[in-house]
Amino acid sequence: MARVYNFSAGPSVLPEAVLKTAAAELVEYKNTGMSVMEMSHRSAMYEEIINTAEADLRKLMNIPENYKVLFLQGGASSQFAMVPMNLMKNSRKADFVHTGQWSKMAIKEAKRYGTVNIVASSEDKTFNYIPEFDTNRFSADADYFHIVTNNTIYGTKPAKMPETGNVPLVADMSSNILSEPYNVSDFGLIFAGAQKNIGPAGLTIVIIRDDLTDYSMDMTPTMFQYKTHVEGGSMYNTPPTYGIYFAGLTFKWLLEIGGVEEIAKINRQKAALLYDYLDNSALFNATVADRNHRSIMNIPFITGNEDLDKKFVKEAEKNGIVNIKGHRTVGGMRASIYNGMPVEGVKALVEFMKKFETENK
Ligand SMILES: Cc1ncc(COP(=O)(O)O)c(C=O)c1O
């Protein structure tokens, strides 16, 4: 069977070239006579793999010296607890921008450890927009300020990061890390699960400013302390070795095509193809109206008729366009067009939508 165009929100499409390299090296990595999966994480060969992956990520994101890169497990969801346990150091207060399911989960966890102040929310309209950031509502003494840089389910993305002054900005970048440039020094901490733009599920990337690594609440499990992983160079215990190796291949691929600036151009082109069609279609509508706050990674759309949505999803699948169904909480459709989705995939989707529109007028 040929590869399909997979619009899944995650785990999701990965660059075919990277999958092919991984396949070629799967049984025997270079001249080691073994798979990366079989390699000791303490071996010289593995050390080179993890060090190169980190160096390449640093290049791609232009990560300053005073930030540590950690390769962890537990998914982005573990960070919802790890962040408050380690960053709630003084006032034990955190500010949150509430823009969907993932901020909701992060808020729920943070509330176990301290006080949560929601400074902006789009819950009133099923999170289909990005709320205004009013700095008057920000807490000057918060230990951190949490934001989701791309709302995977609703397809929204803040156009600008809030000005939080001395309060460290914590970003959940799970669904748009490496999709377009961000200035790492605007943040105190960035985290992301790998399973969208980086590689297989099981690896979680944390980029943390040095001064935020020295504290954790007394009851924090050793594995949940950033300090543990900083001191252990992400090797306190066995790291997700294969996931890190795969991430390294993706980072090399990105560097080869010109880095984050270059992939951002491609991502914007892909998103424009789909939004332009949606904005002119008589059948389909994008659910996010505000063009400034539209995601370029996850694009939800509807026909306004549930039966027709279902028919579309079914027929799309028969045409090699799979996992286009919207999140179970919102319905409709969603095209996730991460870095690994080629332009041809989006073109194929738009062509199919046009055909469907003609046939279902
Ligand atoms: C923005 C965002 N945050 C957090 C998560 C949860 O990630 P994980 O499943 O790695 O815990 C997801 C998963 O889709 C996500 O999209």
The ligand as an SDF file (V2000), in Angstrom:
LIG
                    3D

 16 16  0  0  0  0  0  0  0  0999 V2000
   -0.7730   21.6230   23.0430 C   0  0  0  0  0  0  0  0  0  0  0  0
   -0.7190   20.2730   23.6840 C   0  0  0  0  0  0  0  0  0  0  0  0
   -0.3200   20.1680   24.9700 N   0  0  0  0  0  0  0  0  0  0  0  0
   -0.2540   18.9800   25.5970 C   0  0  0  0  0  0  0  0  0  0  0  0
   -0.6080   17.8150   24.9620 C   0  0  0  0  0  0  0  0  0  0  0  0
   -0.5280   16.5200   25.7130 C   0  0  0  0  0  0  0  0  0  0  0  0
    0.6040   15.8700   25.3020 O   0  0  0  0  0  0  0  0  0  0  0  0
    1.0200   14.4220   25.8120 P   0  0  0  0  0  0  0  0  0  0  0  0
    0.0540   13.4650   25.2250 O   0  0  0  0  0  0  0  0  0  0  0  0
    2.4150   14.2870   25.2740 O   0  0  0  0  0  0  0  0  0  0  0  0
    0.9910   14.4160   27.2950 O   0  0  0  0  0  0  0  0  0  0  0  0
   -1.0250   17.8680   23.6250 C   0  0  0  0  0  0  0  0  0  0  0  0
   -1.4030   16.6210   22.9150 C   0  0  0  0  0  0  0  0  0  0  0  0
   -1.9490   16.6110   21.8510 O   0  0  0  0  0  0  0  0  0  0  0  0
   -1.0900   19.1270   22.9800 C   0  0  0  0  0  0  0  0  0  0  0  0
   -1.4980   19.2290   21.7170 O   0  0  0  0  0  0  0  0  0  0  0  0
  1  2  1  0
  2  3  1  0
  2 15  2  0
  3  4  2  0
  4  5  1  0
  5  6  1  0
  5 12  2  0
  6  7  1  0
  7  8  1  0
  8  9  2  0
  8 10  1  0
  8 11  1  0
 12 13  1  0
 12 15  1  0
 13 14  2  0
 15 16  1  0
M  END
$$$$
